[in-house]
Structures are given as C-alpha cells and as structure tokens.
Amino acid sequence: MAIHETLKQSIPEALRAKDETRLRTLRSLVTAMTNEVVAKKRKPDEFLTDEEALAILKRAASQRRDSIEQFEKAGRNELAEPEKLELVIIESYLPQMMSHEEIEVVAKAKMAELGISSKTEAGKFTGMLMKELKGKADGAVAKAVVDALLVS
C-alpha cells in the first residue's frame, strides 16, 4: 500500500485511540500530500507515489527539527515538546537512514572507484555520493563522512 494511502487510513485509528498528537500530525501530513497532488494538477482524490510522499515526509521532519531547534534556543521547551512528539510520528513513516559506518563503507568504495583524494573535490564527491545513496542517508552525515575521509 502507498505511503499516502497508509497515512489516510491511519486517521480513523488515531481517532478511535483518541491520540490527539498522532491525529493532528497525520491530518497535517495528509493535507500536505493532498495539496501536492492538486499542485501537480491531478485530482484531489488521487494518491502520491511513494517517492513523492517521502519528499513530503522528509520536508515535514525537517520543519519539525528546525522548529525544535528554534524553540529550544528561545527557551520555549513547552513549545518544543509537541514538535518532538510529531517528529517521532513522522519518522516512523520514513525509511531507516543509513548509519555513519554504512555511509563510510560506500564512500570509501566510491572514492577508490573514482580516484578522489583531494579536499578540493569534496563538494562534487558529496553530490555523487548523495545520488548513489538517494533517500537512504542524511546529507549532513554524508558530508561529515566525506570531510573526514578527505582529511585523513
């Protein structure tokens, strides 16, 4: 079943469980996905592909992380807590990201394959690596791995 469809079908479950945080999060995600469907000039009752839905989920997770960071900087922990709960729910629908070690293995193999060894090629190499890891790795972690490998 598609991610968009799964989210839509999870709303009645959250209603029955009286889980307000989950319900609010699911509704906001389904709304964002429906808006995306309409923006793509398709009928509102159609579902997004999993790839399109993942892009929405990643954007929503990123927005929550940014909000949490801003609220904590401002000392507004009471506002950061609901965002943290929503982030956990959103992340439960995202695929598991690769660990630092897993990214490092792929990066070393790619470096050997392309013969990259200087720091000047770091940006180009990070871009190539992210294309290969598409959706499986966090960009910030991949960049840190590349920086660490090109220093040593």
TIMI-605043 format. One line per field, with one value per residue (C-alpha): x, y, z; residue in one letter; residue number from 1; chain. Coordinates in Angstrom, 2 decimals. Example, Ala and Ser with C-alpha at 12.3 -4.5 7.8 and 13.67 -1.06 7.14 Angstrom:
BEGIN
px <- 12.30	13.67;
py <- -4.50	-1.06;
pz <- 7.80	7.14;
rest <- A	S;
nr <- 1	2;
kette <- A	A;
This chain:
BEGIN
px <- 0.00	1.25	2.51	-0.12	-2.88	-1.46	-1.43	-5.02	-6.16	-4.33	-6.50	-9.58	-7.29	-5.90	-9.45	-10.56	-7.47	-8.13	-4.44	-4.63	-0.95	-0.96	-4.27	-3.02	0.22	-1.49	-4.03	-1.30	0.67	-2.37	-3.27	0.27	0.10	-3.32	-2.03	0.90	-1.49	-3.51	-0.32	0.65	-2.70	-4.14	-7.47	-7.51	-8.67	-5.54	-2.58	1.05	3.70	5.87	8.77	6.62	5.18	8.68	9.69	6.73	7.58	11.24	10.20	7.81	10.50	12.97	10.43	9.86	13.62	14.03	11.11	12.50	15.90	14.38	12.09	14.93	17.19	14.44	13.96	10.42	10.58	6.79	6.51	9.34	7.76	4.73	7.07	9.29	6.27	5.18	8.72	8.71	5.43	6.69	9.97	8.01	6.81	10.26	12.64	15.54	18.54	21.99	24.40	27.68	29.59	27.44	27.86	31.61	31.86	30.01	32.02	35.37	34.37	33.19	36.40	38.52	36.38	36.63	40.19	39.26	41.79	41.91	39.78	39.08	36.82	34.79	31.69	31.48	32.12	29.45	26.94	27.83	27.62	24.19	22.91	24.03	22.55	19.37	16.93	18.87	21.26	21.11	23.02	24.68	26.04	27.27	29.06	30.71	31.88	33.34	35.09	36.58	37.77	39.36	41.26	42.97;
py <- 0.00	3.51	5.75	8.40	5.80	4.34	7.77	8.42	5.08	5.72	8.74	6.71	4.55	7.67	8.96	5.72	5.72	9.38	10.10	13.85	14.30	11.45	12.63	16.22	15.01	12.60	15.21	17.77	15.22	14.11	17.76	18.50	15.48	16.44	19.96	18.44	16.32	19.42	21.42	18.69	19.29	15.90	15.08	15.58	12.00	10.56	9.35	10.44	7.94	6.70	8.83	11.98	11.10	10.54	14.01	15.47	13.40	14.49	18.13	17.82	16.17	18.89	21.58	19.93	19.72	23.40	24.34	22.30	23.96	27.45	26.83	25.42	28.37	30.68	28.69	27.68	23.99	23.82	24.55	22.19	19.13	18.78	19.23	16.41	14.11	14.94	14.33	10.82	10.05	11.40	9.48	6.25	6.55	7.35	4.59	3.86	6.07	4.57	4.83	6.76	3.49	2.25	5.55	5.40	1.95	3.18	6.43	4.61	2.30	5.24	7.20	4.26	3.81	7.49	8.05	11.05	12.03	15.82	18.12	20.30	17.59	17.20	19.07	17.23	13.90	14.54	15.24	11.99	10.05	11.50	10.50	6.94	6.90	8.66	8.78	6.30	8.69	12.08	14.69	16.19	12.79	12.03	15.39	14.73	11.31	12.80	15.58	13.05	10.76	13.55	14.95	11.67;
pz <- 0.00	-0.83	1.97	1.21	1.39	4.62	6.26	5.20	6.62	9.90	10.72	11.86	14.03	15.71	16.20	17.86	20.08	20.99	20.23	19.57	18.68	16.18	14.71	14.32	12.70	10.32	9.28	8.56	6.51	4.50	3.88	2.66	0.36	-1.00	-1.64	-3.53	-5.64	-6.53	-7.25	-9.72	-11.46	-10.54	-8.92	-5.11	-4.52	-6.20	-4.18	-4.46	-5.44	-2.58	-3.82	-3.82	-0.40	1.04	-0.15	1.79	4.89	4.77	4.41	7.37	9.51	8.59	9.50	12.89	13.56	12.69	14.94	17.83	17.45	17.34	20.32	22.40	21.54	22.71	25.91	24.94	25.82	26.24	22.50	21.54	23.22	20.87	17.90	19.21	19.52	15.97	14.69	16.21	14.43	11.09	11.39	11.95	8.32	6.92	5.85	8.20	7.37	6.91	9.83	9.76	9.37	6.48	4.64	5.25	3.59	0.48	0.41	0.59	-2.25	-4.37	-3.62	-4.77	-7.87	-8.87	-7.63	-5.48	-2.85	-2.53	-0.42	-3.49	-4.91	-1.71	-2.93	-6.22	-4.50	-1.83	-4.61	-6.38	-3.13	-2.30	-5.75	-5.08	-1.56	-2.73	0.17	2.29	4.01	5.71	3.71	6.78	7.86	4.32	4.18	7.55	6.32	3.12	5.07	7.49	4.68	2.66	5.67	6.50;
rest <- M	A	I	H	E	T	L	K	Q	S	I	P	E	A	L	R	A	K	D	E	T	R	L	R	T	L	R	S	L	V	T	A	M	T	N	E	V	V	A	K	K	R	K	P	D	E	F	L	T	D	E	E	A	L	A	I	L	K	R	A	A	S	Q	R	R	D	S	I	E	Q	F	E	K	A	G	R	N	E	L	A	E	P	E	K	L	E	L	V	I	I	E	S	Y	L	P	Q	M	M	S	H	E	E	I	E	V	V	A	K	A	K	M	A	E	L	G	I	S	S	K	T	E	A	G	K	F	T	G	M	L	M	K	E	L	K	G	K	A	D	G	A	V	A	K	A	V	V	D	A	L	L	V	S;
nr <- 1	2	3	4	5	6	7	8	9	10	11	12	13	14	15	16	17	18	19	20	21	22	23	24	25	26	27	28	29	30	31	32	33	34	35	36	37	38	39	40	41	42	43	44	45	46	47	48	49	50	51	52	53	54	55	56	57	58	59	60	61	62	63	64	65	66	67	68	69	70	71	72	73	74	75	76	77	78	79	80	81	82	83	84	85	86	87	88	89	90	91	92	93	94	95	96	97	98	99	100	101	102	103	104	105	106	107	108	109	110	111	112	113	114	115	116	117	118	119	120	121	122	123	124	125	126	127	128	129	130	131	132	133	134	135	136	137	138	139	140	141	142	143	144	145	146	147	148	149	150	151	152;
kette <- A	A	A	A	A	A	A	A	A	A	A	A	A	A	A	A	A	A	A	A	A	A	A	A	A	A	A	A	A	A	A	A	A	A	A	A	A	A	A	A	A	A	A	A	A	A	A	A	A	A	A	A	A	A	A	A	A	A	A	A	A	A	A	A	A	A	A	A	A	A	A	A	A	A	A	A	A	A	A	A	A	A	A	A	A	A	A	A	A	A	A	A	A	A	A	A	A	A	A	A	A	A	A	A	A	A	A	A	A	A	A	A	A	A	A	A	A	A	A	A	A	A	A	A	A	A	A	A	A	A	A	A	A	A	A	A	A	A	A	A	A	A	A	A	A	A	A	A	A	A	A	A;
